[in-house]
Amino acid sequence: MSFTRPPIDTIYKRMKADLEERLNNNNWFSRSMMLVLLAVFAGAIYLCYGFLINVSKQFFFTKALPEFLDWHSRLYGLPRKAATYSTKNIRITGVDDKVIEEGTQFKANIINAETPNGILFETTEEVIIDGGIADVVIISVESGTSSNCEVETLSLVTPLDDVDSEATVIEDLETASDQETDEELIVRLLQRTQNPPGSGNVTDYERWALEVEGVGRAWGKAAEDWYGVGTCGIIIATTSLEPVSSTVLEDAIEYIDSKRPVGADVDVKNIQNKNAYFYISISPYNSDNITACNDSLTELFMVESEPGGTMLLSHIEKAIINTGINDFEITAITLNGDSIPVDDIVTTGLNTLRFSGAEYVELI
């Protein structure tokens, strides 16, 4: 039986009726002290109802506030994933034998609302310039996606004698990610509660993969869908359905290897994206409908895409209809630039569909 929080007026009237019955008196002055007290008590009880409703929600992690959601996740041994840091490999030039100390800071001149002073990085170890150069790994000072940037050079925050002020980026190593959101954590908790731990079944592997920082999505492939008896495949991706970095992939392999049953033959693989591009005629043809259609298709592919899966044409059409566009026609589809029939889109192996955009024209 559901509980409905009574309005404050209803609480006041109930208390007033109860008081009148007990005192056998229903003649009150409009400014009676008793009526004033009833109004105060009704307000207090109304707040108590609200508190009890809020407390009751904390018993269910799908409705809990962030701090209580963290409590639920720790009970299951699934703490919230922390934000990660961005790393790069850079080349510093200068005079030979000059020492670049660990913690030397460089700045990427990216100015926006999140990084008004640029993005700061610092060296992870001490290096000595040899042959006019020194290569070193730098890590962002701040965690989270705001530390991600694509630049060719970085500048020293504090100038150093005999060292050039600009360093060249050789390679972007790790892309930073934000702290796990409530929605992402709830997905992991649902996966854990709906699939109790077994002796190394497919859902166990999916859960172990999702526990690795940097892994946002995971799909398990049982023996019959992989290489036969004794094998299992785990395909992983970021939350945005991008391939994970080589470091995250290695971390996932190592972590799952520490959890898997002895004797199991497990492969951990990155997804391979297949870009689906659509040609759609719509009516009415306007910017609002185009934006809504793109957003709806992006969400559909994020939710339903999986390695070796099928994207139903009926679901694609429904996603367009859900925007309020009833008059449309999908005239063509390309997959990685190759034309395919306007039908269900089937992928195999590690291939995962990603909505890469659409070209719209007015339906005549």
Contacts in CASP RR format, 6 or more apart in sequence:
PFRMAT RR
TARGET T0000
AUTHOR 0000-0000-0000
METHOD contacts of the structure
MODEL  1
MSFTRPPIDTIYKRMKADLEERLNNNNWFSRSMMLVLLAVFAGAIYLCYG
FLINVSKQFFFTKALPEFLDWHSRLYGLPRKAATYSTKNIRITGVDDKVI
EEGTQFKANIINAETPNGILFETTEEVIIDGGIADVVIISVESGTSSNCE
VETLSLVTPLDDVDSEATVIEDLETASDQETDEELIVRLLQRTQNPPGSG
NVTDYERWALEVEGVGRAWGKAAEDWYGVGTCGIIIATTSLEPVSSTVLE
DAIEYIDSKRPVGADVDVKNIQNKNAYFYISISPYNSDNITACNDSLTEL
FMVESEPGGTMLLSHIEKAIINTGINDFEITAITLNGDSIPVDDIVTTGL
NTLRFSGAEYVELI
3 53 0 8 1.000
5 46 0 8 1.000
5 49 0 8 1.000
5 50 0 8 1.000
5 53 0 8 1.000
6 14 0 8 1.000
6 46 0 8 1.000
6 49 0 8 1.000
7 46 0 8 1.000
8 42 0 8 1.000
8 43 0 8 1.000
8 46 0 8 1.000
11 42 0 8 1.000
11 43 0 8 1.000
11 45 0 8 1.000
11 46 0 8 1.000
12 38 0 8 1.000
12 39 0 8 1.000
12 42 0 8 1.000
12 43 0 8 1.000
15 38 0 8 1.000
15 41 0 8 1.000
15 42 0 8 1.000
15 45 0 8 1.000
16 35 0 8 1.000
16 38 0 8 1.000
19 34 0 8 1.000
19 38 0 8 1.000
20 26 0 8 1.000
28 34 0 8 1.000
28 35 0 8 1.000
29 35 0 8 1.000
57 63 0 8 1.000
57 64 0 8 1.000
57 65 0 8 1.000
58 64 0 8 1.000
58 65 0 8 1.000
58 68 0 8 1.000
61 68 0 8 1.000
61 69 0 8 1.000
61 72 0 8 1.000
61 73 0 8 1.000
61 186 0 8 1.000
61 189 0 8 1.000
62 186 0 8 1.000
62 190 0 8 1.000
64 71 0 8 1.000
64 72 0 8 1.000
66 182 0 8 1.000
69 80 0 8 1.000
69 182 0 8 1.000
69 185 0 8 1.000
69 186 0 8 1.000
70 79 0 8 1.000
70 80 0 8 1.000
72 189 0 8 1.000
73 79 0 8 1.000
73 80 0 8 1.000
73 185 0 8 1.000
73 188 0 8 1.000
73 189 0 8 1.000
76 189 0 8 1.000
76 192 0 8 1.000
76 193 0 8 1.000
78 185 0 8 1.000
78 188 0 8 1.000
78 189 0 8 1.000
78 192 0 8 1.000
78 211 0 8 1.000
80 179 0 8 1.000
80 180 0 8 1.000
80 185 0 8 1.000
81 179 0 8 1.000
81 180 0 8 1.000
81 184 0 8 1.000
81 185 0 8 1.000
81 213 0 8 1.000
81 214 0 8 1.000
82 143 0 8 1.000
82 179 0 8 1.000
82 180 0 8 1.000
82 213 0 8 1.000
83 143 0 8 1.000
83 144 0 8 1.000
83 176 0 8 1.000
83 177 0 8 1.000
83 178 0 8 1.000
83 179 0 8 1.000
84 143 0 8 1.000
84 144 0 8 1.000
84 174 0 8 1.000
84 176 0 8 1.000
84 177 0 8 1.000
84 213 0 8 1.000
84 214 0 8 1.000
85 139 0 8 1.000
85 140 0 8 1.000
85 142 0 8 1.000
85 143 0 8 1.000
85 144 0 8 1.000
85 147 0 8 1.000
85 174 0 8 1.000
85 176 0 8 1.000
86 119 0 8 1.000
86 121 0 8 1.000
86 139 0 8 1.000
86 140 0 8 1.000
86 144 0 8 1.000
86 147 0 8 1.000
86 148 0 8 1.000
86 149 0 8 1.000
86 172 0 8 1.000
86 174 0 8 1.000
86 175 0 8 1.000
86 176 0 8 1.000
87 124 0 8 1.000
87 137 0 8 1.000
87 138 0 8 1.000
87 139 0 8 1.000
87 140 0 8 1.000
87 173 0 8 1.000
87 174 0 8 1.000
88 121 0 8 1.000
88 137 0 8 1.000
88 138 0 8 1.000
88 154 0 8 1.000
88 169 0 8 1.000
88 170 0 8 1.000
88 171 0 8 1.000
88 172 0 8 1.000
88 173 0 8 1.000
89 135 0 8 1.000
89 136 0 8 1.000
89 137 0 8 1.000
89 138 0 8 1.000
89 169 0 8 1.000
89 170 0 8 1.000
89 171 0 8 1.000
89 173 0 8 1.000
90 106 0 8 1.000
90 135 0 8 1.000
90 136 0 8 1.000
90 137 0 8 1.000
90 138 0 8 1.000
90 154 0 8 1.000
90 167 0 8 1.000
90 168 0 8 1.000
90 169 0 8 1.000
90 170 0 8 1.000
91 133 0 8 1.000
91 134 0 8 1.000
91 135 0 8 1.000
91 167 0 8 1.000
91 168 0 8 1.000
91 170 0 8 1.000
92 100 0 8 1.000
92 127 0 8 1.000
92 129 0 8 1.000
92 133 0 8 1.000
92 134 0 8 1.000
92 135 0 8 1.000
92 136 0 8 1.000
92 163 0 8 1.000
92 164 0 8 1.000
92 167 0 8 1.000
93 129 0 8 1.000
93 132 0 8 1.000
93 133 0 8 1.000
93 134 0 8 1.000
93 163 0 8 1.000
93 164 0 8 1.000
93 167 0 8 1.000
93 168 0 8 1.000
94 129 0 8 1.000
94 132 0 8 1.000
94 133 0 8 1.000
94 162 0 8 1.000
94 163 0 8 1.000
94 164 0 8 1.000
95 129 0 8 1.000
95 132 0 8 1.000
95 162 0 8 1.000
95 163 0 8 1.000
96 129 0 8 1.000
96 130 0 8 1.000
96 131 0 8 1.000
96 132 0 8 1.000
97 128 0 8 1.000
97 129 0 8 1.000
97 130 0 8 1.000
98 128 0 8 1.000
98 129 0 8 1.000
98 160 0 8 1.000
98 161 0 8 1.000
98 162 0 8 1.000
98 163 0 8 1.000
99 126 0 8 1.000
99 127 0 8 1.000
99 128 0 8 1.000
99 129 0 8 1.000
100 123 0 8 1.000
100 126 0 8 1.000
100 127 0 8 1.000
100 128 0 8 1.000
100 129 0 8 1.000
100 134 0 8 1.000
100 136 0 8 1.000
100 160 0 8 1.000
100 163 0 8 1.000
101 123 0 8 1.000
101 126 0 8 1.000
102 123 0 8 1.000
102 124 0 8 1.000
102 125 0 8 1.000
102 126 0 8 1.000
103 122 0 8 1.000
103 123 0 8 1.000
103 124 0 8 1.000
104 122 0 8 1.000
104 123 0 8 1.000
104 156 0 8 1.000
104 158 0 8 1.000
104 160 0 8 1.000
105 120 0 8 1.000
105 121 0 8 1.000
105 122 0 8 1.000
105 141 0 8 1.000
105 156 0 8 1.000
105 157 0 8 1.000
105 158 0 8 1.000
106 120 0 8 1.000
106 121 0 8 1.000
106 122 0 8 1.000
106 123 0 8 1.000
106 138 0 8 1.000
106 154 0 8 1.000
106 155 0 8 1.000
106 156 0 8 1.000
106 157 0 8 1.000
106 167 0 8 1.000
107 117 0 8 1.000
107 118 0 8 1.000
107 119 0 8 1.000
107 120 0 8 1.000
107 121 0 8 1.000
107 154 0 8 1.000
107 155 0 8 1.000
107 156 0 8 1.000
107 157 0 8 1.000
108 118 0 8 1.000
108 119 0 8 1.000
108 121 0 8 1.000
108 149 0 8 1.000
108 151 0 8 1.000
108 154 0 8 1.000
109 118 0 8 1.000
109 151 0 8 1.000
109 155 0 8 1.000
110 118 0 8 1.000
110 119 0 8 1.000
110 149 0 8 1.000
110 151 0 8 1.000
111 117 0 8 1.000
111 118 0 8 1.000
114 146 0 8 1.000
115 146 0 8 1.000
115 147 0 8 1.000
119 140 0 8 1.000
119 142 0 8 1.000
119 146 0 8 1.000
119 147 0 8 1.000
119 149 0 8 1.000
120 140 0 8 1.000
120 141 0 8 1.000
120 142 0 8 1.000
120 157 0 8 1.000
121 138 0 8 1.000
121 139 0 8 1.000
121 140 0 8 1.000
121 141 0 8 1.000
121 154 0 8 1.000
122 138 0 8 1.000
122 139 0 8 1.000
122 141 0 8 1.000
123 136 0 8 1.000
123 137 0 8 1.000
123 138 0 8 1.000
124 136 0 8 1.000
124 137 0 8 1.000
124 138 0 8 1.000
124 139 0 8 1.000
125 136 0 8 1.000
125 137 0 8 1.000
127 134 0 8 1.000
127 135 0 8 1.000
127 136 0 8 1.000
128 134 0 8 1.000
129 163 0 8 1.000
135 170 0 8 1.000
137 173 0 8 1.000
138 154 0 8 1.000
140 147 0 8 1.000
140 176 0 8 1.000
141 147 0 8 1.000
143 176 0 8 1.000
143 179 0 8 1.000
144 176 0 8 1.000
144 177 0 8 1.000
144 178 0 8 1.000
144 179 0 8 1.000
145 176 0 8 1.000
145 177 0 8 1.000
145 178 0 8 1.000
146 176 0 8 1.000
147 176 0 8 1.000
148 175 0 8 1.000
148 176 0 8 1.000
150 172 0 8 1.000
151 169 0 8 1.000
152 168 0 8 1.000
152 169 0 8 1.000
153 166 0 8 1.000
153 167 0 8 1.000
153 168 0 8 1.000
153 169 0 8 1.000
154 166 0 8 1.000
154 167 0 8 1.000
154 169 0 8 1.000
155 165 0 8 1.000
155 166 0 8 1.000
155 167 0 8 1.000
156 163 0 8 1.000
156 165 0 8 1.000
156 166 0 8 1.000
156 167 0 8 1.000
159 165 0 8 1.000
173 245 0 8 1.000
173 247 0 8 1.000
174 245 0 8 1.000
174 247 0 8 1.000
175 245 0 8 1.000
177 213 0 8 1.000
177 214 0 8 1.000
177 238 0 8 1.000
177 239 0 8 1.000
184 216 0 8 1.000
184 239 0 8 1.000
188 207 0 8 1.000
188 210 0 8 1.000
188 211 0 8 1.000
191 203 0 8 1.000
191 206 0 8 1.000
191 207 0 8 1.000
191 210 0 8 1.000
192 207 0 8 1.000
195 201 0 8 1.000
195 203 0 8 1.000
195 204 0 8 1.000
195 206 0 8 1.000
195 207 0 8 1.000
197 204 0 8 1.000
197 207 0 8 1.000
198 204 0 8 1.000
199 261 0 8 1.000
200 260 0 8 1.000
200 261 0 8 1.000
200 264 0 8 1.000
202 220 0 8 1.000
202 221 0 8 1.000
202 222 0 8 1.000
202 232 0 8 1.000
203 220 0 8 1.000
204 259 0 8 1.000
205 218 0 8 1.000
205 220 0 8 1.000
205 232 0 8 1.000
205 233 0 8 1.000
205 234 0 8 1.000
205 256 0 8 1.000
205 260 0 8 1.000
205 266 0 8 1.000
206 218 0 8 1.000
206 219 0 8 1.000
206 220 0 8 1.000
206 234 0 8 1.000
208 255 0 8 1.000
208 256 0 8 1.000
208 259 0 8 1.000
208 260 0 8 1.000
209 215 0 8 1.000
209 218 0 8 1.000
209 234 0 8 1.000
209 236 0 8 1.000
209 252 0 8 1.000
209 255 0 8 1.000
209 256 0 8 1.000
209 268 0 8 1.000
210 216 0 8 1.000
210 217 0 8 1.000
210 218 0 8 1.000
211 255 0 8 1.000
212 236 0 8 1.000
212 248 0 8 1.000
212 251 0 8 1.000
212 252 0 8 1.000
212 255 0 8 1.000
213 248 0 8 1.000
213 251 0 8 1.000
214 238 0 8 1.000
214 244 0 8 1.000
214 248 0 8 1.000
215 236 0 8 1.000
215 237 0 8 1.000
215 238 0 8 1.000
215 244 0 8 1.000
215 248 0 8 1.000
215 252 0 8 1.000
216 236 0 8 1.000
216 237 0 8 1.000
216 238 0 8 1.000
216 239 0 8 1.000
217 236 0 8 1.000
217 237 0 8 1.000
217 238 0 8 1.000
217 239 0 8 1.000
217 241 0 8 1.000
218 234 0 8 1.000
218 235 0 8 1.000
218 236 0 8 1.000
218 237 0 8 1.000
219 234 0 8 1.000
219 235 0 8 1.000
219 236 0 8 1.000
219 306 0 8 1.000
219 307 0 8 1.000
220 232 0 8 1.000
220 233 0 8 1.000
220 234 0 8 1.000
220 235 0 8 1.000
221 232 0 8 1.000
221 233 0 8 1.000
221 234 0 8 1.000
221 235 0 8 1.000
221 307 0 8 1.000
222 232 0 8 1.000
223 229 0 8 1.000
223 230 0 8 1.000
223 231 0 8 1.000
223 232 0 8 1.000
226 232 0 8 1.000
226 233 0 8 1.000
226 267 0 8 1.000
227 265 0 8 1.000
227 267 0 8 1.000
230 263 0 8 1.000
230 264 0 8 1.000
230 265 0 8 1.000
231 264 0 8 1.000
231 265 0 8 1.000
231 266 0 8 1.000
231 267 0 8 1.000
232 264 0 8 1.000
232 265 0 8 1.000
232 266 0 8 1.000
232 267 0 8 1.000
233 266 0 8 1.000
233 267 0 8 1.000
233 268 0 8 1.000
233 269 0 8 1.000
234 252 0 8 1.000
234 256 0 8 1.000
234 266 0 8 1.000
234 267 0 8 1.000
234 268 0 8 1.000
234 269 0 8 1.000
235 269 0 8 1.000
235 270 0 8 1.000
235 271 0 8 1.000
235 307 0 8 1.000
235 350 0 8 1.000
235 352 0 8 1.000
236 244 0 8 1.000
236 248 0 8 1.000
236 249 0 8 1.000
236 252 0 8 1.000
236 268 0 8 1.000
236 269 0 8 1.000
236 270 0 8 1.000
236 271 0 8 1.000
237 243 0 8 1.000
237 244 0 8 1.000
237 270 0 8 1.000
237 271 0 8 1.000
237 352 0 8 1.000
238 244 0 8 1.000
240 302 0 8 1.000
241 271 0 8 1.000
241 273 0 8 1.000
241 301 0 8 1.000
241 302 0 8 1.000
241 305 0 8 1.000
241 352 0 8 1.000
241 354 0 8 1.000
242 273 0 8 1.000
243 270 0 8 1.000
243 271 0 8 1.000
243 272 0 8 1.000
243 273 0 8 1.000
244 252 0 8 1.000
244 270 0 8 1.000
249 268 0 8 1.000
249 270 0 8 1.000
252 268 0 8 1.000
253 268 0 8 1.000
256 266 0 8 1.000
256 268 0 8 1.000
257 266 0 8 1.000
260 266 0 8 1.000
269 350 0 8 1.000
270 350 0 8 1.000
271 307 0 8 1.000
271 350 0 8 1.000
271 351 0 8 1.000
271 352 0 8 1.000
272 350 0 8 1.000
272 351 0 8 1.000
272 352 0 8 1.000
273 351 0 8 1.000
273 352 0 8 1.000
273 353 0 8 1.000
273 354 0 8 1.000
274 335 0 8 1.000
274 336 0 8 1.000
274 347 0 8 1.000
274 351 0 8 1.000
274 352 0 8 1.000
274 353 0 8 1.000
274 354 0 8 1.000
275 335 0 8 1.000
275 336 0 8 1.000
275 337 0 8 1.000
275 354 0 8 1.000
275 356 0 8 1.000
276 301 0 8 1.000
276 311 0 8 1.000
276 333 0 8 1.000
276 334 0 8 1.000
276 335 0 8 1.000
276 345 0 8 1.000
276 353 0 8 1.000
276 354 0 8 1.000
276 355 0 8 1.000
276 356 0 8 1.000
276 357 0 8 1.000
277 333 0 8 1.000
277 334 0 8 1.000
277 335 0 8 1.000
277 337 0 8 1.000
277 356 0 8 1.000
277 357 0 8 1.000
277 358 0 8 1.000
277 359 0 8 1.000
278 297 0 8 1.000
278 316 0 8 1.000
278 330 0 8 1.000
278 332 0 8 1.000
278 333 0 8 1.000
278 357 0 8 1.000
278 358 0 8 1.000
278 359 0 8 1.000
279 330 0 8 1.000
279 331 0 8 1.000
279 332 0 8 1.000
279 333 0 8 1.000
279 358 0 8 1.000
279 359 0 8 1.000
279 361 0 8 1.000
280 293 0 8 1.000
280 320 0 8 1.000
280 328 0 8 1.000
280 329 0 8 1.000
280 330 0 8 1.000
280 331 0 8 1.000
280 358 0 8 1.000
280 359 0 8 1.000
280 360 0 8 1.000
280 361 0 8 1.000
281 328 0 8 1.000
281 329 0 8 1.000
281 331 0 8 1.000
281 360 0 8 1.000
281 361 0 8 1.000
281 362 0 8 1.000
281 363 0 8 1.000
281 364 0 8 1.000
282 289 0 8 1.000
282 290 0 8 1.000
282 293 0 8 1.000
282 320 0 8 1.000
282 325 0 8 1.000
282 327 0 8 1.000
282 328 0 8 1.000
282 360 0 8 1.000
282 361 0 8 1.000
282 362 0 8 1.000
282 363 0 8 1.000
283 325 0 8 1.000
283 327 0 8 1.000
283 328 0 8 1.000
283 362 0 8 1.000
283 363 0 8 1.000
285 360 0 8 1.000
285 361 0 8 1.000
285 362 0 8 1.000
285 363 0 8 1.000
289 323 0 8 1.000
289 324 0 8 1.000
289 325 0 8 1.000
290 360 0 8 1.000
292 323 0 8 1.000
292 324 0 8 1.000
292 325 0 8 1.000
293 320 0 8 1.000
293 323 0 8 1.000
293 325 0 8 1.000
293 358 0 8 1.000
293 360 0 8 1.000
294 357 0 8 1.000
294 358 0 8 1.000
295 323 0 8 1.000
296 319 0 8 1.000
296 320 0 8 1.000
296 322 0 8 1.000
296 323 0 8 1.000
297 316 0 8 1.000
297 319 0 8 1.000
297 320 0 8 1.000
297 355 0 8 1.000
297 357 0 8 1.000
297 358 0 8 1.000
298 355 0 8 1.000
299 319 0 8 1.000
300 311 0 8 1.000
300 315 0 8 1.000
300 316 0 8 1.000
300 319 0 8 1.000
300 355 0 8 1.000
301 311 0 8 1.000
301 353 0 8 1.000
301 354 0 8 1.000
301 355 0 8 1.000
304 311 0 8 1.000
304 315 0 8 1.000
305 311 0 8 1.000
305 352 0 8 1.000
305 353 0 8 1.000
305 354 0 8 1.000
306 352 0 8 1.000
307 347 0 8 1.000
307 349 0 8 1.000
307 350 0 8 1.000
307 351 0 8 1.000
307 352 0 8 1.000
308 346 0 8 1.000
308 347 0 8 1.000
308 348 0 8 1.000
308 349 0 8 1.000
308 350 0 8 1.000
308 351 0 8 1.000
308 352 0 8 1.000
309 346 0 8 1.000
309 347 0 8 1.000
309 353 0 8 1.000
310 344 0 8 1.000
310 345 0 8 1.000
310 346 0 8 1.000
310 347 0 8 1.000
311 344 0 8 1.000
311 345 0 8 1.000
311 353 0 8 1.000
312 344 0 8 1.000
313 330 0 8 1.000
313 342 0 8 1.000
313 343 0 8 1.000
313 344 0 8 1.000
313 345 0 8 1.000
316 330 0 8 1.000
317 330 0 8 1.000
320 328 0 8 1.000
327 363 0 8 1.000
328 363 0 8 1.000
329 363 0 8 1.000
330 342 0 8 1.000
331 342 0 8 1.000
332 339 0 8 1.000
332 342 0 8 1.000
333 339 0 8 1.000
333 340 0 8 1.000
333 341 0 8 1.000
333 342 0 8 1.000
333 345 0 8 1.000
334 340 0 8 1.000
335 345 0 8 1.000
345 353 0 8 1.000
347 353 0 8 1.000
END
